[in-house]
Amino acid sequence: MDEWELLGFDTFEGEYYRLQGFETEAEALNAAKQKAEDLDKTQPKEQSGGQDFYGIQDRLYIKRPDGSTYQYTW
């Protein structure tokens, strides 16, 4: 069973989506870094507004084993 999860949040649709599960937080953070690089290519901050409140770039979250989440920012 996965304890840590990498979640995406589609800001246009307003929905979370599961990307992958991991055994450790370090693995989840590494995957988040890679996904963030992909998002910067597919949803450039200059065109999407980036991660600010009004931006439409997808956001990334790490879900802890206890069910709580925190946003991965880059």
C-alpha angles and dihedrals in degrees: 000000000000115000100186125043136195111218130187124209117210102214092193094053095030093229137124120229130191115240105176146330128235142187095226139035090234090060091049092050092049091051090047090054091052093046091049089056089052092049091051088056098043098034104029113203090229091062102029101042092245125236099328122114094271097039121111097208110123116256129222128223135186115219114208125216089257090059097252119125139207130194119252107220129192 
